[in-house]
Amino acid sequence: MSKPWTKDTFADAKEFRERCIAGHTARTTITICVCSAGRAQLTETLQSLVAQDIDRRQLKLWLMVVDNTIEGSLKRLISARPEFEDVIFVHEPKIGIPFARNAAVKHSRLLNSDYIAFIDDDEIAPPTWIADLYAHAQTTGADVVHGGLIRAPSVADAVGLARTYERQDARIRDRKTAATNNTLFRASLVAGSRALSFDEQLDKAGGSDTEFFMRAHDAGAKIVRVTHPPVFEVWDETRAAPAYLWKRSWRCGASANYRYRKNRSAGYAVAVLLGRAASRAVGGGAAFTKSAALAAFAPARARTARDKGLSSLGFAAGCLSPYVAVRPTSYY
């Protein structure tokens, strides 16, 4: 990786880029981007990334943190730790995940990256994560590779699962969109006259990643979803609470409403959204019925069914709520 420095060291973008690509070889260059507003798990995420096992004759990695705090505090808190001395810090003071993602893309292009990868700041990557995503990109010819996700109840559990993860054969399916929680894509998608960017109107609703990749697919990009490699996401009791599940699912439904209304005809969008809302509502009702039937003798399974029902009904409500001018006001 690079010698220790940050974007803030340099006077302008030209100097930043020249310093980055000095000595650049024919190796494929990947910039791994982590957008963060300061989640407590960030250090564990970065530890898993600096420990990536790659063939350095083939790949060159940059590791970038986009600090999405107003004051830019993450650099001060993290860069002093010796294991993170090579991390590139970019400060994006405009709060909102699409702003941070666009800053990541901009500076990845300045780094002359061939590929850009995203991982969330509450996820832990196994040691072969980036090498496996890249291998899938090569074998499938995909422009976008979206990996799997496994939830863990604590940071310690996520770290342990990542460290003991063993490579497995992946199921690979074509998709029409993706998310940035575990994704590698060609930098050519964000270069040139048809460069894509994340829709900054979605700073409250979220979903700027799925909307971005929806447009990438419309433009001809090949997107695949692979079950392996996974990342391990910290999903603690707060996130498992019914209120959180409902709000998160509702926001996802509202985001789906936005991207279909933006990128499809009005009639097509209505048909898709009504169909999805109806399907999720029926599935949610069935899940609640199952939960009630299981409550007396299988409480754990009953809670799982209840949570599935909440998520389905929340998504259904979110799909329809923008039609009555009810939209998310904050990102969950």
C-alpha positions in Angstrom: 0.0 0.0 0.0 1.0 3.7 -0.1 3.4 5.6 2.1 1.5 7.4 4.9 -0.2 10.6 3.7 -3.7 11.9 3.2 -5.5 14.0 0.6 -5.3 16.9 3.0 -1.5 16.9 2.7 -1.7 18.3 -0.9 -2.7 21.6 -2.3 -5.0 20.5 -5.1 -6.4 17.5 -6.9 -3.6 17.5 -9.6 -0.9 17.2 -6.9 -2.9 14.5 -5.1 -3.2 12.4 -8.3 0.4 12.8 -9.3 1.6 11.7 -5.8 -0.8 8.7 -5.9 0.2 7.3 -9.2 3.9 7.8 -8.9 5.5 4.5 -9.6 2.2 3.0 -10.8 2.8 -0.4 -12.4 0.8 -2.6 -14.7 -0.9 -4.2 -11.7 -4.7 -3.9 -11.4 -5.5 -1.1 -8.9 -8.4 -1.3 -6.6 -9.5 1.4 -4.2 -11.5 0.1 -1.2 -13.8 2.8 0.1 -15.4 3.1 3.5 -17.8 5.9 4.1 -18.3 6.7 7.8 -19.8 9.2 10.2 -17.9 7.5 13.0 -19.5 4.2 13.9 -17.8 2.5 16.8 -17.0 -0.6 14.6 -15.0 1.4 12.1 -11.6 0.4 13.5 -12.5 -3.3 13.3 -13.6 -2.8 9.7 -10.3 -1.2 8.8 -8.3 -3.8 10.6 -10.0 -6.5 8.4 -9.1 -4.4 5.3 -5.5 -3.8 6.0 -5.1 -7.5 6.6 -6.4 -8.5 3.1 -4.5 -11.4 1.6 -3.7 -10.6 -2.1 -1.2 -11.4 -4.7 0.7 -8.1 -4.8 2.2 -8.9 -8.1 -1.3 -8.8 -9.5 -3.2 -6.3 -7.4 -2.4 -2.9 -5.8 -4.8 -1.7 -3.1 -5.6 1.7 -1.8 -7.7 2.0 1.4 -9.8 5.2 1.6 -12.0 6.4 4.5 -14.5 9.2 3.6 -15.0 11.1 6.8 -18.6 12.2 6.7 -18.5 14.2 9.9 -18.9 18.0 10.0 -15.7 18.5 11.9 -13.6 15.8 10.2 -12.7 14.0 13.4 -12.0 10.5 12.1 -8.6 11.2 10.8 -7.4 12.5 14.1 -8.9 9.5 16.0 -7.7 6.8 13.6 -4.6 7.8 11.6 -2.4 7.9 14.7 -2.7 4.1 15.0 0.3 2.5 13.3 -1.7 -0.2 11.5 -3.7 2.6 9.8 -0.8 4.9 8.7 -1.4 4.1 5.0 -5.1 4.8 5.1 -6.2 7.8 2.9 -8.6 10.1 4.6 -11.0 12.3 2.6 -13.2 14.8 4.4 -16.7 15.3 3.1 -18.4 17.7 5.5 -21.8 17.7 3.7 -23.7 15.1 5.7 -25.4 12.3 3.8 -24.4 9.0 2.4 -24.7 9.9 -1.3 -22.3 12.9 -0.8 -19.8 10.6 0.9 -20.1 8.0 -1.9 -19.6 10.6 -4.5 -16.5 11.9 -2.7 -15.2 8.3 -2.6 -15.7 7.9 -6.4 -14.1 11.3 -7.2 -10.9 10.5 -5.3 -10.8 6.9 -6.5 -10.7 8.3 -10.0 -7.8 10.6 -9.0 -6.0 7.5 -7.8 -6.3 6.1 -11.3 -8.2 3.1 -10.0 -9.2 0.3 -12.3 -11.9 -0.9 -9.8 -13.7 0.6 -6.9 -14.9 -1.4 -3.9 -17.3 -0.4 -1.2 -17.8 -1.9 2.2 -19.9 -0.5 5.1 -18.3 0.8 8.3 -20.1 -1.8 10.5 -18.9 -4.8 8.4 -15.9 -7.1 8.8 -14.3 -8.6 5.7 -12.6 -12.0 5.6 -9.0 -12.1 4.6 -9.7 -13.2 1.0 -12.6 -10.8 0.5 -11.2 -8.4 -2.2 -9.2 -11.1 -4.0 -12.4 -13.2 -4.3 -14.5 -10.3 -5.5 -11.9 -9.5 -8.1 -11.7 -13.2 -9.2 -15.4 -13.3 -9.7 -15.2 -10.1 -11.9 -12.6 -11.8 -14.0 -14.4 -15.1 -14.4 -17.8 -13.7 -15.1 -16.8 -10.6 -17.0 -19.1 -8.6 -14.8 -18.8 -4.9 -14.4 -20.3 -5.1 -10.9 -19.9 -7.9 -8.4 -22.1 -7.8 -5.3 -21.1 -10.2 -2.5 -23.1 -11.8 0.3 -23.8 -10.6 3.8 -24.0 -12.5 7.1 -25.3 -10.9 10.3 -23.6 -11.3 13.6 -25.0 -10.2 17.0 -21.8 -8.4 18.1 -18.5 -7.0 16.9 -16.6 -9.9 18.5 -18.8 -12.4 16.7 -18.4 -10.7 13.3 -14.6 -10.5 13.7 -14.4 -14.2 14.8 -16.6 -15.3 11.8 -14.5 -13.3 9.4 -11.2 -14.7 10.7 -12.3 -18.3 10.5 -14.1 -18.0 7.1 -13.0 -20.5 4.5 -13.6 -20.0 0.8 -16.6 -21.7 -0.6 -18.1 -22.2 -4.1 -20.4 -19.3 -4.8 -23.8 -19.3 -6.4 -23.8 -16.6 -9.0 -26.9 -14.9 -10.4 -27.4 -12.0 -12.8 -29.0 -8.9 -11.1 -30.5 -5.6 -12.2 -29.1 -3.6 -9.3 -26.7 -3.9 -6.3 -25.8 -2.2 -3.0 -22.5 -0.8 -1.7 -22.3 -3.0 1.4 -20.1 -5.5 -0.4 -19.4 -4.5 -3.9 -16.6 -4.2 -6.5 -17.2 -2.4 -9.8 -15.2 -1.1 -12.8 -14.1 2.5 -12.4 -15.1 3.0 -16.0 -18.7 3.3 -14.8 -17.8 6.6 -13.2 -15.5 7.9 -15.9 -16.0 9.7 -19.2 -18.9 11.6 -20.6 -21.4 9.1 -19.4 -20.0 8.9 -15.8 -22.5 7.8 -13.2 -22.8 9.5 -9.8 -24.9 8.8 -6.7 -28.2 10.7 -6.6 -27.8 13.3 -3.8 -31.6 13.7 -3.6 -31.5 10.4 -1.7 -29.6 11.7 1.3 -32.6 11.1 3.6 -34.3 8.2 2.0 -31.2 6.2 1.4 -31.0 3.8 -1.5 -28.7 5.9 -3.7 -26.6 2.8 -4.2 -29.4 0.6 -5.6 -30.5 3.6 -7.7 -27.0 4.1 -9.0 -26.6 0.4 -10.0 -30.1 0.4 -11.5 -28.9 3.1 -13.9 -25.6 1.2 -14.5 -27.6 -1.8 -15.6 -29.8 0.3 -17.8 -26.7 1.6 -19.5 -25.5 -1.9 -20.2 -23.4 -2.9 -17.2 -23.4 -6.6 -16.3 -24.2 -7.1 -12.6 -23.8 -10.4 -10.7 -24.7 -11.3 -7.1 -22.4 -13.9 -5.6 -23.1 -15.7 -2.2 -19.4 -15.8 -1.5 -17.3 -13.9 -0.3 -19.6 -12.6 2.4 -18.9 -9.7 4.8 -20.1 -10.0 8.4 -22.3 -7.2 9.6 -22.8 -6.2 13.2 -26.6 -6.6 13.8 -27.0 -6.0 17.5 -30.2 -5.8 19.7 -30.9 -2.2 18.7 -31.2 -3.2 15.1 -33.1 -6.3 15.8 -35.8 -4.3 17.6 -39.2 -4.3 15.9 -39.3 -0.5 15.7 -36.0 -0.3 13.8 -37.0 -3.1 11.5 -40.2 -1.3 10.6 -38.5 2.1 10.0 -35.7 0.6 8.0 -38.0 -1.5 5.8 -40.3 1.5 5.3 -37.4 3.6 4.2 -36.3 0.9 1.7 -39.8 0.8 0.2 -39.9 4.6 -0.1 -36.5 4.5 -1.9 -37.7 1.9 -4.3 -40.7 4.2 -5.1 -38.2 7.0 -5.9 -35.9 5.0 -8.2 -38.7 3.5 -10.2 -40.6 6.8 -10.6 -37.3 8.4 -11.6 -36.0 5.8 -14.1 -39.2 4.2 -15.5 -42.4 5.5 -17.1 -45.2 6.5 -14.7 -47.3 3.6 -15.7 -44.6 1.0 -15.4 -43.5 2.4 -12.0 -47.1 2.2 -10.7 -47.5 -1.3 -11.9 -44.2 -2.5 -10.3 -44.7 -0.7 -7.0 -48.3 -1.8 -6.6 -47.3 -5.3 -7.4 -44.4 -5.3 -4.9 -46.5 -3.7 -2.2 -49.3 -6.3 -2.6 -46.8 -9.2 -2.6 -45.1 -7.9 0.5 -48.4 -7.2 2.3 -49.6 -10.7 1.6 -46.3 -12.2 2.7 -46.2 -10.0 5.8 -49.7 -11.1 6.8 -48.8 -14.7 6.3 -45.7 -14.3 8.4 -47.7 -12.7 11.3 -50.1 -15.6 11.1 -47.2 -18.1 11.3 -45.7 -16.1 14.3 -49.0 -16.4 16.2 -49.2 -20.1 15.6 -45.6 -20.7 16.8 -45.6 -18.4 19.8 -46.7 -21.0 22.4 -44.2 -23.8 21.6 -41.4 -22.2 19.4 -40.8 -18.6 20.5 -37.5 -18.2 18.6 -39.1 -19.2 15.4 -42.1 -17.0 16.2 -39.9 -14.0 16.6 -38.2 -14.7 13.3 -41.6 -14.9 11.5 -42.7 -11.7 13.3 -39.6 -9.8 12.1 -40.1 -11.1 8.6 -43.7 -9.9 8.7 -42.7 -6.5 10.0 -40.1 -6.0 7.3 -42.5 -7.1 4.6 -45.3 -4.8 5.7 -42.9 -1.9 6.3 -41.6 -2.2 2.8 -45.1 -2.4 1.4 -46.1 0.8 3.2 -42.9 2.5 2.0 -43.6 1.6 -1.6 -46.9 3.5 -1.5 -46.3 6.3 1.0 -44.7 8.8 -1.4 -47.9 8.7 -3.5 -49.5 10.4 -0.5 -46.6 12.8 0.0 -45.1 10.9 3.0 -41.3 10.5 2.6 -38.4 9.7 4.9 -36.9 12.6 6.8 -33.9 10.9 8.1 -31.6 7.9 7.2 -32.0 4.8 9.4 
